[in-house]
Amino acid sequence: MKRFLLTVLLIICFMPVVALADMGAPNTTKYDVIITNPNGVSIGTGKRKTTIPFDTRITVNYEYEKDGELYASVEYDGIYGEIKLSDAKIYTTDIDLSQFNNEGKKELYVFKEGAYLYKGPSVIYGKASDDMIPVGTTLTYNYYDEMWAYVEYKGTKGWIYFYGPAEMYSDVKLAVASPIKENNKVLMLKDITKLAVNPRDDVTSPDYKGVEVNIPKGTEITYDLHTSLGHGEYIHIKYKDKEGWLSYVDYRGFADAGIIIQDKCTEGIVMKDVNIYSTFGDSSSKTDEVIKAGTKVTSIYSYREGDYYWNKVKYDNKEAWIAIETPEEDYDAVISIAYGYSYISVYRTRKEAPLYEDISESSEVLGTIPQDEKLEIIYSYYDDRTNWAYVEYNGVKGWVNSNTYLSYDSTKQKANCSGVINDDKATSKEKLDNDEDTNEGAVQNVLLKACLIAIGLAVAISVVVAVIIVSVNKSKKKKQAIQEAKAKAKTTPKSKSKK
């Protein structure tokens, strides 16, 4: 019974999320349309069905394209459903800019043909101009949502499409990328022989005729453009007289880009002596020189190859490659550096927590942290199946056993760190919760939202399941008590009446 109830609840709760994820629909700014179909539009199914009358004004929650048709999610008379936007027209082209994100001027660069301005943040508004914006044009914008940015080109103001993680429209292709002016180094892990003309072009295909190039392994190059497309991240580079695009990460794990982006704000402390290697990617190049335990380091590059996790670090004004062996049969082998990243993880104490001098519960206790205290994690470390957090409490720094004493609370960006790609990340939990990132952060933002939705649904499901199980158990006990009472009544002899 429990399994059945849980299955049903999972299907009911996750069906809308799965459907939305399948459509690839991001969060869009809501807008109103007028129903133009003379017969009205039906939404819902079965008994939960209604018709939205002709000439009714209704709000579009999000839109998506399917089989060449543009659909919108709407709610009317308490019923949710989808309508074809061909059965409606836009209510007004007057856009309330106050409902959009605005974090100061940002830039977009048109890197291929196909960029047009629209009268609003949806194709249903229609084009603001039939003039295609030329390749090489840089546009500035203040207002934006997850899919569209408000720009001006040659005196015409309008909205330009810049959502990369999924193709939302068959006739509107991504043509703009984000210019990168800082934090723009990339290292070649192997020889690069071909660049893509456009992002998402498959340079590994034998039929693909890209930009022939010869970039040797170990070359460090700067990149000037970045975009998120589908499951990957793409950067634009220039090498000698050649230029083109490289994929540096594929979230599906299929791509072997052969490059790594420079780490930013990844600081740590060496927990055990680590050897220095003379050549990255070559495990036989280990030297006798070591970085001593307790040394503070800053990560420059990091990547995994085979059984080794390679790090180029800066320490004491020097740079060196180190490698931590992590065999496949023991993937969680001890990593010798406790790292803190470009974001800050905030945890809360589940109960009174001892603050240890070292990563051992047998080490000296420096103090005690009360229950329900918020702590910002400085470094994280994994040792002997235990997660440790290096924190500061009342001016004292030490280690807390995360597994036993801490629960996740929130994540925020370091105020003094611009991150690897996005220079405009949020600097507070409120911004992380409420603001949409620009194109370069869209994939991360979607993933964060998906996680939050999943967590929320999981909690809700747990509560509902618990309530139902308790209710069912009470019902069973009540029925059982009644049956036992009846059985007892049948077997108990009746008392004789007094004479």
N, C-alpha and C positions, 0 to 999 in steps of 0.2 A: 504493500500500500504506500509506504514512504517513498519507495523508488518511483512508483507511478506518479504520485503527486509532484515529486521533484521534476520528473521529466516533463509533465504537462506545464508546470510553471516556467521551466526553462524555455520551452517552446514559445509560450505566450509572451514572456518578457523579452526574449532575445530576437524574436521574429522581426520587429521593426528595425532593430539595430543592424541585423544581418542584411536585411533588404537594402537599407541605406548604404551600408558598406559595399554591397555588391554593385550598387549604382554609382559608387564613387562620388556621391554628392557631399560637398563640403558645406560648412555653415555659411549661408548667404544672408545679406541684410534683407529683411522682409520688405515687400512692396505690395501695393494693391492693384487689382485688376477688376474689370467690369465684364460680367458674363454677356457674350454677344450671341450665343446660340438661342434662337427664338423659342426652342423647346426646353430651354434650361439644360442643366448638366446634372446627371445622377452620380452620387458618391455613396460609398458604403456597400455592404452586402447583407443579404438575408433580411431579418427584421430591423437591423441597424442600417437602414438605407433611407436616403432622402434626395430630393431634387433641389438644386440651387436655381432659383428662377432667373429668367432673362432680365438683364439690366441690373443685377445685384452686384454690389461692390463687396469684394472678398479679398482677404490677405493671403499672399503666397508665402508659405513658411520656408520652402526650399524648392529647387527645380532640378530636373535631370532630363537627359535625352535618352530615348529608347527606340531603336529601329527607325531612326530618323525623325521621330516625333518628340516635341518638347512637352514635358509633363510638369505639373506643379502640385505640391502637397498643400492641401487647404483644410480648413475646418469650418463647418456650417451646421448650425442647429445642434451642436454637441457631437457631431459625427465627423470623423477624420476620413479623408480620401484623397484621390488624385484626379485631377482634371487635365484635359489636353489644353495647352495654352492657345491652340488654334481656335478654341471656343471662347476666347476672351481677348480683351484688349487692355493696354496699360491705362490705369486710371489717370495718372498725371506724370508729366515729365519734370515737374518741380520736385527736386530731391532735397530732403532735409539732411544736410551734411553733418549736423550735430550727432546723428546716430552712427557715424562712422569713426573708425580709429583715426587719430591725429597725433602724431608724435614728432612733428617737425618735418622739414623737407627731406625727402628721399629721392633716389634716382632709379630710372629704368633705362636700359639701353636696347634699342631695336636691333636684333642680330640677324633677322631674316625677313623676307617679304611676308606680308599677311597681317600687319598691325593696322587696325582701324579704330576710330573713336566711335563710341555709342552714346546715345542720349542719356542712358542710365546704366546701372550695374546689372544688366541682363540683356541678352540678345533681343528679347521681346520689345525693348524700347526702340529698336531700330538704330541705324547708323546716324551719327551726328554729321558725318561727311563721307562722301564717296572717295575721298583722297586717301590712298594707302600711304602710311608713314614710311619714309625711305629707311633702308638699312643704314645704320651708323648714327641715327638720331638718338640723342639723349633727352629724356623727358624727366621733369621733376614733378613730385606729387606730395600732397599733405594727407589727403583723405583716402582711405582705402578700407576694404573688408578682405575676406580671405580670397576672393576671386578677382576683384576689380580695383583699379586705382583711378583717381580723378586727376586728369592732366589737362594741359593746354598745348595745342599745336597750331602754330600760325594763326593765332587769334581765336581759334575754335576750342571751346572747352567741352570735355566729354570724358567718358570712361573707357579704359583700355583693359583688356583681359590679360591677367598675368598669373593665373592659377596653373601650376605645373604638374602636381602629383597625379592628375588624371585628366583625360580628354573629356571635357564636359559636353562639348558641342562638335559635331562632325564638320561643320563649316567654319569653325573658329579655332585656329591653331595658335599655340603659344609662339610668340615672336619676340618676346622681350625677356631680358635677363637683368640681374642686379650687378651693377659695377662694384668691384672690390678694390679698395684703395689701401687697405692695411691687412695685416695678418694673411698674406697671400703667397706663402711659400709652399712648394710641393717638391717631393723627392722621388726620383725614378728608382724603382726597385728592380727594374729589368730594362733591357733595351726597348725603346719605343720606335716602331717602324712606320706607324700610320696614325694620322689624326682624322677625326670625323669632321665633315663639313658642317653638320648641325648636331646638336645634342640628340641622343637616342639612336643615331645611326650606328649600325652594328659593324664596327671595324674588323671584327673577327670573321665575318662572312667572307668566303673565298671570292664571291662575286662583287664585293664592295670595292669601289674605286674611290678611296679617300685621298687625303693629302699625304703623299709619301714623305717620310722624314727619317732622320737617323739621330735619335737622342740616346746617348749611351747611359747605361746603368750608373747610378750614383750622381747623375746630374740634378742640380737643384735649380728650379725655375720658379718665377713668379707668375701668377695668373691674374687676369683683370676682370673676368666675368664669372658669374656663378648662377646656376638655375637648378631647380628640382623638377624632375620629369618622371612620371610613373613611379617605378621602384628605385630610381637612382638619383645620384647627385652628379652634376656635370660642371666642369670648369673649362674656360677658354684660355689657351696659352699661346705665346709667340716664341718661336725658337729660330734664331738666325733670320732667314727670309721666309719661314713657313709659319702658318698659324692654323689653329683648329681646336676641336673639343676633345676632352678626355673624360671618361667616366671614372670617378674615383671611389664610388661605393655603390653596391647594389644590395638593397635590403632583402632580396630573396636569396642572396648568397651565391648567385650564379656567375657573376662577373669576376674576372681576374684582371683588374685594372692595371696592376703593376706599378701603382703610384700610391703615395701616402701624403696626406695634408699635414702641415705643421701643427703640433699640439699648441694650445694656448692655456695659460693659467693652470697647468697641471703640475702642481708642486708636491713634493713628497719628502720623506725621510728614509734613508737606507736602514733597514732593520737588521741585516746581517751583511758581512763583508761580501762584495760582489766583484767578480773578475771583469776586467776590461778586454774587449775584443778589438783587434786591429781592422777587421773587415766585417761589415754588417752582412748578415745572411750566411756567413761562413763559420760554422761551429768549431772548425779546426784552428781558427785564428785567435783562440783564447791566449791571453798573455798572463804573466805573473803579477802584473800591476792590479791593484784592487782599490775600490772605493770603500772606505771604512764604514762600519755600522755607526749610525748617528749622524752621518753627513746629510745635509739638506741638499736636495737636487731639484732641478726643474726639467720636466720632460720636453724634448724638442720634437721627436718623432717616436711613434710606437706602432708595432704591428706584430702579428703572429705568423710564423712560417714553420710548417712541420711541427717538430717537438719543442720549438723555441719561441719565446716571447721576447722580441727585440725592442730595446729602448735606446734612443740617443738622448743623453742627458747632459745638462750643464751643471757643474759644481765647482766651487772655488775658482771661478773665472776660466774654467777649462771645459772642454766638451769630449765626450767619449761614448762608445757603444757598449752596452752591457746586454747580456742575454740570460733569461731565466728558463731553464729546461722544464717543460711541462708535458711529460709523456702522455699519450692518448689514454693509456690505461689508468692514469691518475691525473685527469685534467685539472683537478682542484689542488694540485701540488702547491706548496708554499711559494708565494711570490715575495721576493726579498725587499720590496719597497712598499711603504704605506703611502698612498697617494691621496691628494685632495684635488678636486677638479674645478672646472670653470663655473660650476654651480655649487650652491650650498645646500646640503641636505639637513633638514631640521627634524630632530626626533624628540619624543616625549618619554620620560621615565614612567614605566608601568608600575613600578614600586620603588621603594628606597634602594638606591644603587651605590655600591662602593666604587670609589675612584682609585684605580690602581696605578702604581708607579710604572709598571711594565705590563706586557701582554701575558700576564699569568696571575691567576687568583691566589697564588702563593707569594706574590710580591707585596711590597709595602702598600698599605691602604693610606692614601693621601687625604681622604675625606669622604664624606657621605653626601650624596645628592638626593634631596627629598623626592617623593612621588609627585608626578604630574609637572615636573620641570621641563621646559623646552631647552634643548641643547643643539647648537650648531656643530656639525661634524667637521673637524679640521682635517683629519686624515682617516682613512678606512684601511683595515688590514684583516686578512684572513689567515688563520693559523690553527692547524690541528682541529679542523671542523668547527672552529669558533670564529665568529665575526667580531672584530674589535673596533671601537670608535675612539679616536683621540679627540678629547673635548677640553674646554676650559670652563670651570665653574668657580665663581667667587675669586678669580685671579689665580686659581690653581689648575694646571694642566695635567692630564693623566688619561688613562685608558678605562673604558667601560665595556663590559661584555654585552654586546648588542643583542645576542640571542636571548639572553635571560632578562635584561632590564629595559630595553628600548623598543618603542613602537614608532613607525614612520608618521610624521606629521605633515610636512610640506617640503617644497623645493623652491629655491630662489636663485637668481643669478648674482654672482659677485659684482658689487658696484664698480670695482676697478678692473673688470675683465670684460673684454668685448667678444670673447669666444672664438671659435675656429672660423666660422663663416659669417654669422650675423652680427653686425656691429650695433644693432638696435634691440638686443634682447631685453626683456623686462628686468628691472632691478629690484622688484619686490614681489611678494606672493600675490598681492592684489593685481599687479599687472599681469603676472603669469596666469591668473585665473580669468581675467576679464578681457585682455587684449589679444587680438589675432596678430600673428607674425606676418612679416612680408614674405615674398616668394621663397627666399632662401631658408626660412624656418617653417614652411608650410607642412612638410612631411612630419617633422618633429611635433608640431602642434597637433596634427590629426592623431598621431600616435598617443600623445598625452591625453587628448580628449577621449579616445577610445578606451584607454586604461581607466580614466576616471569614471566613464560610463559603466564599464565592466565592474569596477569596484562597487559603485552605487547599486547596480542591479544585483550583485552578489549579496550585498548587505540586505537589500529589500527582500530578495528571495529567501535568505536565511530566516528573516523575521517572519515572513508569511508562512514558510514551511513549518517553523516552530509553532506558530499559532494554530495551524491546521492540525499538526500532529497532536498538540495538547488537546485540541477540541475533539479529535477522533478518539484519543485515549480516554477522555472523560466520558464520551458517549458510550464507548465499549464497557467501561467500568460500571456506568449507570445501568446499561442493559444487563450486564453480568449480575449486578446486585439484585435487579428485579427478578431475573431467572432463578437465582439462588433462593430468594425469598419465597417464590412460588413453589420451588421444589421442597423447601423446608416446611411450607404450609401443608403440602400434600402428605409428607411423611410424619408430621407431628400429630399424635392422637388428640382428639377433641376432649376438653375437660368436661366432666359431668356437671350438670346443673344441680344446685342445692335443692334439697327437698324442702 
